[in-house]
Amino acid sequence: MDLAALEKNLKWRGIKLTVFATKEEAADYLVREIRGKTVGFGGSMTLESMGLYEKLKANHNEVFWHWR
């Protein structure tokens, strides 16, 4: 995958791309960025494996997920 080309195309469309080496780094970033919000998840094994439901809920967010 050409991440540089992907980043350029997303940036052109006004979308920011951030790449993380691990799922833990990605989850930590999202927990820092999302606080006091309402968050809804669709079905995602990726989010499940990251433990995001629990982490975001513990961070003063209202989290909805049809799996929970």
PyMOL Python script that loads the backbone (N, CA, C, O; Angstrom):
from pymol import cmd

cmd.read_pdbstr("""\
ATOM      1  N   MET A   1       0.841  -1.174   0.000  1.00  0.00           N
ATOM      2  CA  MET A   1       0.000   0.000   0.000  1.00  0.00           C
ATOM      3  C   MET A   1       0.889   1.240   0.000  1.00  0.00           C
ATOM      4  O   MET A   1       1.878   1.301   0.731  1.00  0.00           O
ATOM      5  N   ASP A   2       0.541   2.210  -0.806  1.00  0.00           N
ATOM      6  CA  ASP A   2       1.276   3.459  -0.893  1.00  0.00           C
ATOM      7  C   ASP A   2       0.630   4.472   0.051  1.00  0.00           C
ATOM      8  O   ASP A   2      -0.298   5.186  -0.328  1.00  0.00           O
ATOM      9  N   LEU A   3       1.138   4.524   1.298  1.00  0.00           N
ATOM     10  CA  LEU A   3       0.550   5.419   2.295  1.00  0.00           C
ATOM     11  C   LEU A   3       0.697   6.887   1.930  1.00  0.00           C
ATOM     12  O   LEU A   3      -0.174   7.696   2.252  1.00  0.00           O
ATOM     13  N   ALA A   4       1.786   7.239   1.261  1.00  0.00           N
ATOM     14  CA  ALA A   4       1.986   8.636   0.863  1.00  0.00           C
ATOM     15  C   ALA A   4       0.899   9.069  -0.117  1.00  0.00           C
ATOM     16  O   ALA A   4       0.351  10.163   0.011  1.00  0.00           O
ATOM     17  N   ALA A   5       0.586   8.220  -1.094  1.00  0.00           N
ATOM     18  CA  ALA A   5      -0.471   8.537  -2.063  1.00  0.00           C
ATOM     19  C   ALA A   5      -1.831   8.582  -1.381  1.00  0.00           C
ATOM     20  O   ALA A   5      -2.649   9.456  -1.666  1.00  0.00           O
ATOM     21  N   LEU A   6      -2.068   7.636  -0.480  1.00  0.00           N
ATOM     22  CA  LEU A   6      -3.337   7.627   0.252  1.00  0.00           C
ATOM     23  C   LEU A   6      -3.487   8.897   1.076  1.00  0.00           C
ATOM     24  O   LEU A   6      -4.544   9.526   1.055  1.00  0.00           O
ATOM     25  N   GLU A   7      -2.438   9.281   1.804  1.00  0.00           N
ATOM     26  CA  GLU A   7      -2.492  10.492   2.615  1.00  0.00           C
ATOM     27  C   GLU A   7      -2.744  11.728   1.750  1.00  0.00           C
ATOM     28  O   GLU A   7      -3.531  12.598   2.121  1.00  0.00           O
ATOM     29  N   LYS A   8      -2.077  11.803   0.604  1.00  0.00           N
ATOM     30  CA  LYS A   8      -2.263  12.935  -0.310  1.00  0.00           C
ATOM     31  C   LYS A   8      -3.712  13.009  -0.795  1.00  0.00           C
ATOM     32  O   LYS A   8      -4.305  14.088  -0.814  1.00  0.00           O
ATOM     33  N   ASN A   9      -4.282  11.870  -1.184  1.00  0.00           N
ATOM     34  CA  ASN A   9      -5.662  11.844  -1.676  1.00  0.00           C
ATOM     35  C   ASN A   9      -6.655  12.199  -0.575  1.00  0.00           C
ATOM     36  O   ASN A   9      -7.612  12.933  -0.817  1.00  0.00           O
ATOM     37  N   LEU A  10      -6.434  11.688   0.623  1.00  0.00           N
ATOM     38  CA  LEU A  10      -7.337  12.009   1.731  1.00  0.00           C
ATOM     39  C   LEU A  10      -7.224  13.482   2.112  1.00  0.00           C
ATOM     40  O   LEU A  10      -8.235  14.145   2.343  1.00  0.00           O
ATOM     41  N   LYS A  11      -6.002  13.989   2.178  1.00  0.00           N
ATOM     42  CA  LYS A  11      -5.783  15.403   2.518  1.00  0.00           C
ATOM     43  C   LYS A  11      -6.479  16.306   1.505  1.00  0.00           C
ATOM     44  O   LYS A  11      -7.075  17.316   1.879  1.00  0.00           O
ATOM     45  N   TRP A  12      -6.405  15.950   0.237  1.00  0.00           N
ATOM     46  CA  TRP A  12      -7.056  16.723  -0.821  1.00  0.00           C
ATOM     47  C   TRP A  12      -8.568  16.798  -0.573  1.00  0.00           C
ATOM     48  O   TRP A  12      -9.219  17.778  -0.933  1.00  0.00           O
ATOM     49  N   ARG A  13      -9.108  15.752   0.043  1.00  0.00           N
ATOM     50  CA  ARG A  13     -10.542  15.701   0.344  1.00  0.00           C
ATOM     51  C   ARG A  13     -10.874  16.245   1.738  1.00  0.00           C
ATOM     52  O   ARG A  13     -12.019  16.168   2.184  1.00  0.00           O
ATOM     53  N   GLY A  14      -9.869  16.792   2.417  1.00  0.00           N
ATOM     54  CA  GLY A  14     -10.090  17.377   3.730  1.00  0.00           C
ATOM     55  C   GLY A  14     -10.117  16.377   4.867  1.00  0.00           C
ATOM     56  O   GLY A  14     -10.670  16.659   5.930  1.00  0.00           O
ATOM     57  N   ILE A  15      -9.520  15.202   4.655  1.00  0.00           N
ATOM     58  CA  ILE A  15      -9.512  14.148   5.669  1.00  0.00           C
ATOM     59  C   ILE A  15      -8.078  13.958   6.163  1.00  0.00           C
ATOM     60  O   ILE A  15      -7.147  13.803   5.372  1.00  0.00           O
ATOM     61  N   LYS A  16      -7.922  13.975   7.490  1.00  0.00           N
ATOM     62  CA  LYS A  16      -6.604  13.783   8.099  1.00  0.00           C
ATOM     63  C   LYS A  16      -6.331  12.290   8.285  1.00  0.00           C
ATOM     64  O   LYS A  16      -7.212  11.540   8.706  1.00  0.00           O
ATOM     65  N   LEU A  17      -5.128  11.872   7.975  1.00  0.00           N
ATOM     66  CA  LEU A  17      -4.712  10.481   8.149  1.00  0.00           C
ATOM     67  C   LEU A  17      -3.641  10.422   9.225  1.00  0.00           C
ATOM     68  O   LEU A  17      -2.660  11.164   9.173  1.00  0.00           O
ATOM     69  N   THR A  18      -3.827   9.548  10.192  1.00  0.00           N
ATOM     70  CA  THR A  18      -2.818   9.291  11.209  1.00  0.00           C
ATOM     71  C   THR A  18      -2.589   7.783  11.252  1.00  0.00           C
ATOM     72  O   THR A  18      -3.543   7.012  11.358  1.00  0.00           O
ATOM     73  N   VAL A  19      -1.339   7.364  11.171  1.00  0.00           N
ATOM     74  CA  VAL A  19      -0.991   5.953  11.154  1.00  0.00           C
ATOM     75  C   VAL A  19      -0.296   5.606  12.465  1.00  0.00           C
ATOM     76  O   VAL A  19       0.560   6.352  12.941  1.00  0.00           O
ATOM     77  N   PHE A  20      -0.674   4.463  13.047  1.00  0.00           N
ATOM     78  CA  PHE A  20      -0.097   4.013  14.309  1.00  0.00           C
ATOM     79  C   PHE A  20       0.550   2.654  14.114  1.00  0.00           C
ATOM     80  O   PHE A  20       0.104   1.852  13.294  1.00  0.00           O
ATOM     81  N   ALA A  21       1.601   2.406  14.874  1.00  0.00           N
ATOM     82  CA  ALA A  21       2.309   1.132  14.776  1.00  0.00           C
ATOM     83  C   ALA A  21       1.536   0.002  15.449  1.00  0.00           C
ATOM     84  O   ALA A  21       1.633  -1.153  15.035  1.00  0.00           O
ATOM     85  N   THR A  22       0.765   0.337  16.493  1.00  0.00           N
ATOM     86  CA  THR A  22       0.047  -0.705  17.227  1.00  0.00           C
ATOM     87  C   THR A  22      -1.391  -0.265  17.502  1.00  0.00           C
ATOM     88  O   THR A  22      -1.721   0.920  17.447  1.00  0.00           O
ATOM     89  N   LYS A  23      -2.231  -1.249  17.797  1.00  0.00           N
ATOM     90  CA  LYS A  23      -3.619  -0.937  18.143  1.00  0.00           C
ATOM     91  C   LYS A  23      -3.680  -0.193  19.476  1.00  0.00           C
ATOM     92  O   LYS A  23      -4.591   0.606  19.691  1.00  0.00           O
ATOM     93  N   GLU A  24      -2.738  -0.438  20.359  1.00  0.00           N
ATOM     94  CA  GLU A  24      -2.706   0.259  21.645  1.00  0.00           C
ATOM     95  C   GLU A  24      -2.429   1.749  21.453  1.00  0.00           C
ATOM     96  O   GLU A  24      -3.047   2.589  22.107  1.00  0.00           O
ATOM     97  N   GLU A  25      -1.502   2.072  20.557  1.00  0.00           N
ATOM     98  CA  GLU A  25      -1.212   3.472  20.258  1.00  0.00           C
ATOM     99  C   GLU A  25      -2.437   4.160  19.653  1.00  0.00           C
ATOM    100  O   GLU A  25      -2.746   5.303  19.990  1.00  0.00           O
ATOM    101  N   ALA A  26      -3.124   3.459  18.766  1.00  0.00           N
ATOM    102  CA  ALA A  26      -4.323   4.022  18.144  1.00  0.00           C
ATOM    103  C   ALA A  26      -5.417   4.246  19.180  1.00  0.00           C
ATOM    104  O   ALA A  26      -6.067   5.292  19.180  1.00  0.00           O
ATOM    105  N   ALA A  27      -5.623   3.271  20.062  1.00  0.00           N
ATOM    106  CA  ALA A  27      -6.647   3.402  21.103  1.00  0.00           C
ATOM    107  C   ALA A  27      -6.308   4.544  22.049  1.00  0.00           C
ATOM    108  O   ALA A  27      -7.191   5.323  22.408  1.00  0.00           O
ATOM    109  N   ASP A  28      -5.061   4.659  22.456  1.00  0.00           N
ATOM    110  CA  ASP A  28      -4.652   5.750  23.345  1.00  0.00           C
ATOM    111  C   ASP A  28      -4.903   7.110  22.705  1.00  0.00           C
ATOM    112  O   ASP A  28      -5.363   8.038  23.371  1.00  0.00           O
ATOM    113  N   TYR A  29      -4.603   7.226  21.424  1.00  0.00           N
ATOM    114  CA  TYR A  29      -4.852   8.470  20.696  1.00  0.00           C
ATOM    115  C   TYR A  29      -6.341   8.815  20.713  1.00  0.00           C
ATOM    116  O   TYR A  29      -6.714   9.954  20.995  1.00  0.00           O
ATOM    117  N   LEU A  30      -7.181   7.839  20.415  1.00  0.00           N
ATOM    118  CA  LEU A  30      -8.626   8.093  20.385  1.00  0.00           C
ATOM    119  C   LEU A  30      -9.163   8.457  21.761  1.00  0.00           C
ATOM    120  O   LEU A  30     -10.035   9.318  21.874  1.00  0.00           O
ATOM    121  N   VAL A  31      -8.659   7.820  22.804  1.00  0.00           N
ATOM    122  CA  VAL A  31      -9.088   8.150  24.164  1.00  0.00           C
ATOM    123  C   VAL A  31      -8.698   9.589  24.510  1.00  0.00           C
ATOM    124  O   VAL A  31      -9.463  10.297  25.165  1.00  0.00           O
ATOM    125  N   ARG A  32      -7.519  10.021  24.077  1.00  0.00           N
ATOM    126  CA  ARG A  32      -7.101  11.416  24.321  1.00  0.00           C
ATOM    127  C   ARG A  32      -7.964  12.412  23.548  1.00  0.00           C
ATOM    128  O   ARG A  32      -8.261  13.498  24.046  1.00  0.00           O
ATOM    129  N   GLU A  33      -8.364  12.044  22.338  1.00  0.00           N
ATOM    130  CA  GLU A  33      -9.088  12.967  21.461  1.00  0.00           C
ATOM    131  C   GLU A  33     -10.594  12.996  21.713  1.00  0.00           C
ATOM    132  O   GLU A  33     -11.245  13.998  21.418  1.00  0.00           O
ATOM    133  N   ILE A  34     -11.154  11.917  22.252  1.00  0.00           N
ATOM    134  CA  ILE A  34     -12.611  11.814  22.405  1.00  0.00           C
ATOM    135  C   ILE A  34     -12.937  11.803  23.896  1.00  0.00           C
ATOM    136  O   ILE A  34     -12.681  10.818  24.588  1.00  0.00           O
ATOM    137  N   ARG A  35     -13.498  12.895  24.379  1.00  0.00           N
ATOM    138  CA  ARG A  35     -13.846  13.010  25.793  1.00  0.00           C
ATOM    139  C   ARG A  35     -15.138  13.811  25.900  1.00  0.00           C
ATOM    140  O   ARG A  35     -15.266  14.894  25.329  1.00  0.00           O
ATOM    141  N   GLY A  36     -16.094  13.255  26.644  1.00  0.00           N
ATOM    142  CA  GLY A  36     -17.357  13.952  26.856  1.00  0.00           C
ATOM    143  C   GLY A  36     -18.238  13.993  25.614  1.00  0.00           C
ATOM    144  O   GLY A  36     -18.985  14.950  25.413  1.00  0.00           O
ATOM    145  N   LYS A  37     -18.156  12.979  24.796  1.00  0.00           N
ATOM    146  CA  LYS A  37     -18.918  12.911  23.541  1.00  0.00           C
ATOM    147  C   LYS A  37     -19.874  11.733  23.555  1.00  0.00           C
ATOM    148  O   LYS A  37     -19.803  10.868  24.428  1.00  0.00           O
ATOM    149  N   THR A  38     -20.760  11.710  22.588  1.00  0.00           N
ATOM    150  CA  THR A  38     -21.603  10.552  22.336  1.00  0.00           C
ATOM    151  C   THR A  38     -20.991   9.816  21.152  1.00  0.00           C
ATOM    152  O   THR A  38     -20.770  10.401  20.091  1.00  0.00           O
ATOM    153  N   VAL A  39     -20.718   8.526  21.342  1.00  0.00           N
ATOM    154  CA  VAL A  39     -20.030   7.725  20.329  1.00  0.00           C
ATOM    155  C   VAL A  39     -20.883   6.510  19.998  1.00  0.00           C
ATOM    156  O   VAL A  39     -21.398   5.845  20.897  1.00  0.00           O
ATOM    157  N   GLY A  40     -21.035   6.219  18.714  1.00  0.00           N
ATOM    158  CA  GLY A  40     -21.758   5.035  18.281  1.00  0.00           C
ATOM    159  C   GLY A  40     -20.864   4.159  17.423  1.00  0.00           C
ATOM    160  O   GLY A  40     -20.171   4.649  16.531  1.00  0.00           O
ATOM    161  N   PHE A  41     -20.881   2.854  17.699  1.00  0.00           N
ATOM    162  CA  PHE A  41     -20.103   1.888  16.926  1.00  0.00           C
ATOM    163  C   PHE A  41     -21.038   1.003  16.130  1.00  0.00           C
ATOM    164  O   PHE A  41     -22.113   0.633  16.603  1.00  0.00           O
ATOM    165  N   GLY A  42     -20.632   0.670  14.936  1.00  0.00           N
ATOM    166  CA  GLY A  42     -21.263  -0.411  14.200  1.00  0.00           C
ATOM    167  C   GLY A  42     -20.542  -1.692  14.590  1.00  0.00           C
ATOM    168  O   GLY A  42     -19.739  -1.676  15.523  1.00  0.00           O
ATOM    169  N   GLY A  43     -20.793  -2.766  13.927  1.00  0.00           N
ATOM    170  CA  GLY A  43     -20.087  -4.011  14.222  1.00  0.00           C
ATOM    171  C   GLY A  43     -18.650  -3.920  13.754  1.00  0.00           C
ATOM    172  O   GLY A  43     -18.397  -3.688  12.572  1.00  0.00           O
ATOM    173  N   SER A  44     -17.698  -4.103  14.671  1.00  0.00           N
ATOM    174  CA  SER A  44     -16.294  -4.020  14.286  1.00  0.00           C
ATOM    175  C   SER A  44     -15.443  -4.879  15.207  1.00  0.00           C
ATOM    176  O   SER A  44     -15.332  -4.601  16.401  1.00  0.00           O
ATOM    177  N   MET A  45     -14.855  -5.901  14.660  1.00  0.00           N
ATOM    178  CA  MET A  45     -13.933  -6.728  15.439  1.00  0.00           C
ATOM    179  C   MET A  45     -12.657  -5.947  15.765  1.00  0.00           C
ATOM    180  O   MET A  45     -12.013  -6.206  16.781  1.00  0.00           O
ATOM    181  N   THR A  46     -12.295  -5.001  14.911  1.00  0.00           N
ATOM    182  CA  THR A  46     -11.117  -4.168  15.168  1.00  0.00           C
ATOM    183  C   THR A  46     -11.325  -3.343  16.432  1.00  0.00           C
ATOM    184  O   THR A  46     -10.464  -3.324  17.312  1.00  0.00           O
ATOM    185  N   LEU A  47     -12.467  -2.661  16.526  1.00  0.00           N
ATOM    186  CA  LEU A  47     -12.751  -1.859  17.722  1.00  0.00           C
ATOM    187  C   LEU A  47     -12.862  -2.740  18.956  1.00  0.00           C
ATOM    188  O   LEU A  47     -12.434  -2.351  20.042  1.00  0.00           O
ATOM    189  N   GLU A  48     -13.433  -3.919  18.790  1.00  0.00           N
ATOM    190  CA  GLU A  48     -13.528  -4.878  19.895  1.00  0.00           C
ATOM    191  C   GLU A  48     -12.132  -5.266  20.384  1.00  0.00           C
ATOM    192  O   GLU A  48     -11.874  -5.270  21.588  1.00  0.00           O
ATOM    193  N   SER A  49     -11.236  -5.590  19.455  1.00  0.00           N
ATOM    194  CA  SER A  49      -9.893  -6.020  19.849  1.00  0.00           C
ATOM    195  C   SER A  49      -9.079  -4.886  20.472  1.00  0.00           C
ATOM    196  O   SER A  49      -8.147  -5.136  21.236  1.00  0.00           O
ATOM    197  N   MET A  50      -9.429  -3.646  20.148  1.00  0.00           N
ATOM    198  CA  MET A  50      -8.760  -2.483  20.731  1.00  0.00           C
ATOM    199  C   MET A  50      -9.289  -2.149  22.120  1.00  0.00           C
ATOM    200  O   MET A  50      -8.682  -1.363  22.847  1.00  0.00           O
ATOM    201  N   GLY A  51     -10.427  -2.748  22.492  1.00  0.00           N
ATOM    202  CA  GLY A  51     -11.028  -2.435  23.787  1.00  0.00           C
ATOM    203  C   GLY A  51     -11.595  -1.035  23.839  1.00  0.00           C
ATOM    204  O   GLY A  51     -11.697  -0.446  24.915  1.00  0.00           O
ATOM    205  N   LEU A  52     -11.968  -0.491  22.685  1.00  0.00           N
ATOM    206  CA  LEU A  52     -12.397   0.912  22.621  1.00  0.00           C
ATOM    207  C   LEU A  52     -13.698   1.198  23.355  1.00  0.00           C
ATOM    208  O   LEU A  52     -13.864   2.278  23.921  1.00  0.00           O
ATOM    209  N   TYR A  53     -14.613   0.253  23.352  1.00  0.00           N
ATOM    210  CA  TYR A  53     -15.884   0.485  24.051  1.00  0.00           C
ATOM    211  C   TYR A  53     -15.602   0.829  25.513  1.00  0.00           C
ATOM    212  O   TYR A  53     -16.060   1.854  26.018  1.00  0.00           O
ATOM    213  N   GLU A  54     -14.860  -0.021  26.171  1.00  0.00           N
ATOM    214  CA  GLU A  54     -14.569   0.177  27.587  1.00  0.00           C
ATOM    215  C   GLU A  54     -13.728   1.427  27.824  1.00  0.00           C
ATOM    216  O   GLU A  54     -13.991   2.193  28.751  1.00  0.00           O
ATOM    217  N   LYS A  55     -12.720   1.630  26.986  1.00  0.00           N
ATOM    218  CA  LYS A  55     -11.823   2.774  27.167  1.00  0.00           C
ATOM    219  C   LYS A  55     -12.549   4.099  26.969  1.00  0.00           C
ATOM    220  O   LYS A  55     -12.347   5.037  27.740  1.00  0.00           O
ATOM    221  N   LEU A  56     -13.393   4.183  25.943  1.00  0.00           N
ATOM    222  CA  LEU A  56     -14.115   5.433  25.715  1.00  0.00           C
ATOM    223  C   LEU A  56     -15.188   5.653  26.772  1.00  0.00           C
ATOM    224  O   LEU A  56     -15.411   6.784  27.203  1.00  0.00           O
ATOM    225  N   LYS A  57     -15.851   4.585  27.193  1.00  0.00           N
ATOM    226  CA  LYS A  57     -16.876   4.701  28.229  1.00  0.00           C
ATOM    227  C   LYS A  57     -16.252   5.197  29.530  1.00  0.00           C
ATOM    228  O   LYS A  57     -16.853   6.018  30.223  1.00  0.00           O
ATOM    229  N   ALA A  58     -15.069   4.719  29.869  1.00  0.00           N
ATOM    230  CA  ALA A  58     -14.375   5.132  31.088  1.00  0.00           C
ATOM    231  C   ALA A  58     -13.859   6.560  30.998  1.00  0.00           C
ATOM    232  O   ALA A  58     -13.446   7.135  32.005  1.00  0.00           O
ATOM    233  N   ASN A  59     -13.879   7.135  29.799  1.00  0.00           N
ATOM    234  CA  ASN A  59     -13.342   8.474  29.570  1.00  0.00           C
ATOM    235  C   ASN A  59     -14.469   9.506  29.446  1.00  0.00           C
ATOM    236  O   ASN A  59     -14.351  10.464  28.683  1.00  0.00           O
ATOM    237  N   HIS A  60     -15.553   9.313  30.190  1.00  0.00           N
ATOM    238  CA  HIS A  60     -16.673  10.272  30.257  1.00  0.00           C
ATOM    239  C   HIS A  60     -17.382  10.458  28.924  1.00  0.00           C
ATOM    240  O   HIS A  60     -17.786  11.567  28.576  1.00  0.00           O
ATOM    241  N   ASN A  61     -17.529   9.373  28.186  1.00  0.00           N
ATOM    242  CA  ASN A  61     -18.286   9.388  26.938  1.00  0.00           C
ATOM    243  C   ASN A  61     -19.527   8.525  27.103  1.00  0.00           C
ATOM    244  O   ASN A  61     -19.553   7.597  27.910  1.00  0.00           O
ATOM    245  N   GLU A  62     -20.551   8.844  26.328  1.00  0.00           N
ATOM    246  CA  GLU A  62     -21.731   7.989  26.232  1.00  0.00           C
ATOM    247  C   GLU A  62     -21.523   7.130  24.984  1.00  0.00           C
ATOM    248  O   GLU A  62     -21.462   7.653  23.872  1.00  0.00           O
ATOM    249  N   VAL A  63     -21.416   5.820  25.167  1.00  0.00           N
ATOM    250  CA  VAL A  63     -21.047   4.939  24.064  1.00  0.00           C
ATOM    251  C   VAL A  63     -22.196   3.976  23.769  1.00  0.00           C
ATOM    252  O   VAL A  63     -22.714   3.315  24.669  1.00  0.00           O
ATOM    253  N   PHE A  64     -22.581   3.908  22.506  1.00  0.00           N
ATOM    254  CA  PHE A  64     -23.621   2.998  22.052  1.00  0.00           C
ATOM    255  C   PHE A  64     -23.019   2.006  21.075  1.00  0.00           C
ATOM    256  O   PHE A  64     -22.262   2.373  20.175  1.00  0.00           O
ATOM    257  N   TRP A  65     -23.371   0.733  21.270  1.00  0.00           N
ATOM    258  CA  TRP A  65     -22.868  -0.310  20.394  1.00  0.00           C
ATOM    259  C   TRP A  65     -23.879  -1.437  20.441  1.00  0.00           C
ATOM    260  O   TRP A  65     -24.206  -1.930  21.521  1.00  0.00           O
ATOM    261  N   HIS A  66     -24.369  -1.844  19.312  1.00  0.00           N
ATOM    262  CA  HIS A  66     -25.418  -2.866  19.304  1.00  0.00           C
ATOM    263  C   HIS A  66     -24.929  -4.199  19.860  1.00  0.00           C
ATOM    264  O   HIS A  66     -25.754  -5.044  20.210  1.00  0.00           O
ATOM    265  N   TRP A  67     -23.617  -4.419  19.955  1.00  0.00           N
ATOM    266  CA  TRP A  67     -23.094  -5.646  20.540  1.00  0.00           C
ATOM    267  C   TRP A  67     -23.164  -5.631  22.062  1.00  0.00           C
ATOM    268  O   TRP A  67     -23.052  -6.682  22.693  1.00  0.00           O
ATOM    269  N   ARG A  68     -23.347  -4.460  22.658  1.00  0.00           N
ATOM    270  CA  ARG A  68     -23.318  -4.349  24.131  1.00  0.00           C
ATOM    271  C   ARG A  68     -24.671  -3.936  24.648  1.00  0.00           C
ATOM    272  O   ARG A  68     -24.852  -3.789  25.856  1.00  0.00           O
TER     273      ARG A  68
END
""", "prot")
cmd.dss("prot")
cmd.show_as("cartoon", "prot")
cmd.util.cbc("prot")
cmd.orient("prot")
